[in-house]
Amino acid sequence: MNKLTQHIVPYRFWPSTLIRRWIERRSGGEVISGPFLGMKYVKTSVCSEYEPKLLGTYELELNTVFKQLISHEFQTIVDVGAAEGYYAVGLARQYTDCHVIAFEANEHGRELLEQMALLNGVRDRMRIRGFCDAKSLAGALLDSGRTLVIMDVEGGEKLLLDPVMVPELLDAHIIVEIHDFVDSELGKLILHRFKDSHHIQDISIKERSLNDYPFEIPALAEMLFRNALLNAISEMRHHNSRWFYMMPRDSRG
């Protein structure tokens, strides 16, 4: 929709608004598909796109990793950059015997995270904390047992994923979004730091299509709202986005 049309057509009738409301109705307030199917969700998201989380297609590139991790009996999950809790709460639902430590610097994000944890009955196993630095990460990992670390901190991984400062990382499973567009040497640096201690899987971003929707789109809706449908499932990521899944070399799982 061009800018002139936006001034004429009320917001509630914009294609993007109609598609969002359609997805919200389809979801019924729960994640529709993916590893966190059935998770109850709050009505907004923080620092990321909302609709892909309801659809269950958020970071779908990682779905195979989470399938691999099903067999692991984690005692602690540490989510750094937890936002409203897609991973922190989703994984707490999956790993019912683990404790989750969720770091989120944004105050509104922490409020939503609290709501999400209560909605899904996992608040008693979750500790919600604010900004994470190397010292607080090391504290979270101390005596944590079998641990999964998830990290999305917009380039902050350069300071946090340092096994000299945080030696407990050497024994942890780690899923981290690498922000090479913030620092072109970031990926190389993380690979160098963990090449001896971890098997590292480099996972590239995948362009979304209408085939990624977890349900069939009516032909008329596809014809009238194709662009809005694509925008709704898109996560608006930088084209250089990627993730590392790092598994400790001595892991038996």
N, C-alpha and C positions, 0 to 999 in steps of 0.2 A: 504494500500500500504506500503510495507516494505521499509527500507531506501535505499537498493541497487536499487530497482526499481525507487525510486524517483530520484536517480542520473542519471538514464538512460532516463526516460520519461520526456519530457519538462513539466514545471509547468502548461501550458495552457491545457494539456491533462490529468492532474491528475483527478481522479473521483471527488474529492472535488471541484475542479475548475469548472468542467463541470456541476455539480449539482447546484453550486452557480449561474452560469450564466443562467442555465435553470430556476431557481426560479426567478431571476431578470427579465428575459424576460416574464415569466408568470405574474409577478406583474405589469409590466409596470410602475414601480416607485411608486406604491401605495400599501397600506396594503390590502391583499387579503380577509381576514376574521376577525372575532372576533369583539370586541366592538369598534374598531377604523377602521372598514372597509372603504376603500376609502381614507384614510389619505395619502397625498403625502409624500414621504420619501426621505431623503438624501441618498447618495450612500455608507454610511458606518455607523458604530455605535461606541460607546465609552464604554469600560469596560464591554461589554456584547456581546452576539452573535447576528449577523446581520440577518441571514436568518429567525429565528423564528419571528422577528419583521415584516418582509415583509409578511410572511405567516399568521401573526395574531395569532400565537399560543404561543407567548411569555407570560410566566407566566399564561398559560391557566387555572391554578388552581383558579385564581382570577376572572374568567369570571362570575361566579354566583354572586360574590360580586358586580361587576359592574352592573349586571342586577338589583340587589336589590337597588342600589343607583340611578337608573334612575329616581325614583319618588322624589328624594330630590332636592330641589332648592338651590344649594350651591351659596353663594355670593362670596366666596373666596376658591381657591384651592392652597395649598402650597405643592410643590414637592421638597423634599430635596434629592439630589443625582439624579438630573433630566437627566443626561447624554445628549444625543442629543434631547430628548424631546418626547419619545414615550408616556408617560403619560401626561406630561405638555401640549403638543400640542393636543394630542388626546382628553383629557378632556375639553380643551378650545373649541374644535369643538363641543363637546356634550352639554356643558353648556354655551350657547351663551350669557347669561347675567352675567356671573361670571368673576372675575379677577383672574389671575394666577400669583403666585410668584414662580419662579423656581430657586432653588439654585444648582449650579454646580461648584465644585472647579477646574475642569479641563478646562483650557483655550480653548483647541480645542473643548471640549464638548459645551462650551458656544457659540462658533462660529457656530457649527452645529445647536444648538438650535435656534439661531437667524435665520438661513436659513430655518429651519423647520417651524418656526412661520410665516415667510414671505410667504413661499410656500403655507401655508394653510390659510392665511388671518386672523391670530389671533394675530399678533404682537402688535396691539394697545391695547390689553387687557392683555399683559404679561410683567412682570418685571423680568429681568434676573439678578441674583446676583451670587456672587462667593461663597466662603467657608461659611458654616453655623455653628454658635455656638449657645449656649443657648440664648444669648442676642439678636442675630439677628433673631432667631426663634420667640422669644417672641415679638419682634417688628413687625414681619410679621403677627402675630396672633392678635395683639392689634386692637380692634374695627373691626374685620374682618367679623363679622356676622356669618351666617351659614357656617361652614368651613370643608373642607376635607383636611387632611394631608396625603401625601404619602411619605414614607421614605425608602430609601435603601442606607445605609451609612457604610456598612462593619464593623459593631460593634459599630459605633458611636451613635447608638440608646441608648446606656447605658447612655451617657451624655446628649443627647438631649431630650429623652422622660422622663423628670423628672418634674412632676407636681408641685414640690416645687419651682424649678427654673423657670418653664414656666407654671404658673397656668392656662393660657388660653387653654392648652391642655385638661383640664377637660371637656370642652364643645365641643370639636372637634371630628368628625369622623376620625379615624386613620387606615391606612393600612400600615403595617411596615413589612419588611423582617427581620426576627430574625436570627442573625448569632451566633448560639450556638457553632459553631466550633471555633469561635474566643474566646468566653468566655462561658463555660458550664453552668454558672449560669444566663446568660442573659435573657433567656425566663422566668425563675422563677422570676427574679427581675422585669421585665416589668409587668408580671401578678400581682405581689404583689402591685405595684404602682397604678394600674388602676382597681383592682378588685371591688372596691366600687363605682367607677364612671362610669364604662363601662361594657356592655355585650361584652365578648371577644370570638371570634371564632378562633380556632387554625386550620390552613390549612396546610396540609402536602404536600410535593413535590410528583408529580406523574411521574412515568417513561414514557417516550415518546415511541410511536410506529408509524408504518407507517399509521395506521388508524387515526392518529391525523392530517395528511395532509388534507388541506381543498379542495383538488381535487383528482380525481382518478389518481393513478400512473400507467403508462403503464406496462404491465406484463414484457416486455423485460427490461425496465429500473429497475424494482424491482429486476429482476434476476441478472443483471450485476452490479448494483450499490447499493445494499441493505445497506451495511455498510455506504457508503457515504450519502445516504438518511437519515439514522438514525442519523448520526453525524450532518447533516444540521439542523434537527429539534430539536436536543438536545441543552440544554442551558449550558451544562458542569457545572452544579451546584454541590456543595458539597452534599453528601447524607443526611446530617442533615438539609438541608435547609427547612425552613417553614416560614409562614406568620401569623400575627395576624391581624384580622379585628376587630376593637374596636369601638363599637357604644355607644354613651352616653346613660346612663340609662334613662335620662329624655327626650330623643329624641322622637318626635312625628311622625317621618317619618319611 
